[in-house]
């Protein structure tokens, strides 16, 4: 399988090793074994077996995802909305490589779930990269919710502003214009509106 030489896979393995190593600097033998496994059926067993630690599920989901195995989809979507941003980054990378047609719909659902607004940054960025039919409506919805000046999730709003500018869809104009007075979003909104004007 190709993922063993993948820089993102190597970065994930290094991060997880740091997380789980004990005071003597050693990790369970199962960790090293799983990180070298190329058998998709073994990876799927790890992914679905009850009681497996999060690190094992993350390795299995990533390895299956980047090789296009759709059985990784649900686990990767859960990781995309994890409180740990590094896990979200890894999941987004694997979902992009997976190419499952359900990904955009799932990312849009995560991005627009106001109860999980604090964890919406990576779903928003993934939506932008996918350029799917769900992308622009979802980014507009999220941006409009982030417009109050005291909103704590302004970085999510900024990702929406930047994404909408990159996508160049004229439907974004009203939301971007509404963001112009925002103290943290205004400059990026002006840039994105300029990109919209240049695209049309």
N, C-alpha and C positions, 0 to 999 in steps of 0.2 A: 504494500500500500504506500501511497505517495506522501502521506502526512508526516512521516517520521522526520523528513528533512524540512518540513514546513516551519519557518521561524515562529509563527504564532503557536504552533504545537509545542515547540521547544520552550518558548516563553511560559506557556501554561504549565508545563512539567516542572520548570524551575520554580515557579510561584507555588505550586502545590507541594513540592518537596520542602520548601521553606515553611509552609503552613503546618505540615504534619510531622516533621522530624522531631525526635525527642531530644532531651538534654545532651545525649551523647552524639547527636548529629546523625542518627540513623533513622531510616524509614522502614515500614513493614515490607517484607519481601514481596507481598502482593502488589505493592506500588510499582516496584521495578518491573515485575512480571507484566502487569497490565500496561505499563507505558511502552512495552515492547511488543505487545500482542497485535497481530495483523489479521486474526481470524474474526470475521464479522459475526459469526454465530456466538463466539465467546464474548465479544463485546456486547452483543444484544442480551446475553444472559446476565451480564453485569448490570446492564441498564435496567432490567426488569425484575431482578431478584430483590425480595424485600430485605430491608435492613442494611443495604450497602451504604457506605459513607458517601457524603457528597462528592469528595474528590474522585472516587471511583466512577460515579455516575457522570461526572463532568468529563473525565478522560474518555469514557466509552461513547458519550453523546458526541463529543467533538470528532473522535476518530471515525465514527459512522457517518457523521454529517458531511465532513469534507470529502468523503469518498462516494457521496450521493445516495446513501442508504436512507430511505424515507422513515425508517423506524426510529431515527434520531429526532424527528421533528418535534414531538411534544416535549421531550426533555430539554431541547435547546430553547424552545419558547419559554419554558419556566425559568431557565437560566438567564434569558434575555431580560427578565424583569426582576433579577436578584438585587438585593441591597448592596452587594459588592460590585462596584463598577467594573473591576477587572474581569469578573465572570461574565458580565454583560458584553464586554468587548469581545471576549473569546466566543461567546454564543453567537453574536452578530456576524462574526467572521465565518463561523461554520454554517450558519443559515444562508449566508450569501453563496457559499460554495455548494450548499445542498441543492439550491434552486427549486425548492418545493413550491408549487403554485399557491399553497395556503399561507406562505410566509407573509405576504403583504397584508392580508386580512388580519392575521394574528398580530402583526406589529402595529397596525392601525388600532386594533382593540386595546392593546397595551398602552399606546401613546395617548389615547383619548380617555382612559380610565382615570377619572379625577381622584379616585381614592389612592392611586399609585403615581400621582403626579411627580413625586420626588424621584421616581425611578424611570421617567419617561425619556431621558436624554438619548439613550442608545436606541430605543425603538424609533425615535424621531430620525436619528441619523441613518438607521437602517432603511427606513421608508424612503428617505431622500435618495439613497444609493440605488434602491430598487426601481424608482421611477414608474411605479405601478399605478393603475387607475385609482387605487385607494389613497395614493400619496397626498395629492394636493388638498382634497377635502379634509383629510385628517390633520394635516399641518395647519390649515386655516383654523380649524376648530380649536386645536391646542393653543395656537398663538392668541386667538381672541380671549381665551381664558387667562392668559398670562399678562394681559395688558394693564391691570391695576398696578400702579407704581410701587405698591408695597408687597406685591406678590413675591414670595420667597423663592419661587422656581424660575427666576428670570433667565437662567442659563438654558432651560428648556425652550423658553420663548425665543432666545437668541438663535438656537439651533433651527427653530422653525423659520425665522426670518431669513437666515442664511440659506436654508434649504429651498425656500420658495423663490429666492433670487436665482439660485442655481438652476431651478427647474424652468423658470421663465414663463410660467402660466399666467395669463392675464386675469384669471379668477382670483389671484392673490392680491391684486391691487388694493381693494378696499381694506383688507386686514393690514397690509403693509403701511398704507397711509394712516390708519388708526394707530400704528406703532410709532409714528414719527415723534410725537411729543414725549414718548417714554424716555426717562433719563438713561437707561441702560441699553435700550433697543433702537433708539432713534437713528444713531449713526449708521448702524447696519441696515436699518429699514431704508434709509436714503440710498445706500449702495445697491440694495436689492431692487428698489424701484428703478434705478438707473439701468440695471441689467434687464429689467422687464421692457423698458422703453427701447433699449438697443435691440431686443429680440423681436420687436414688432414694429 
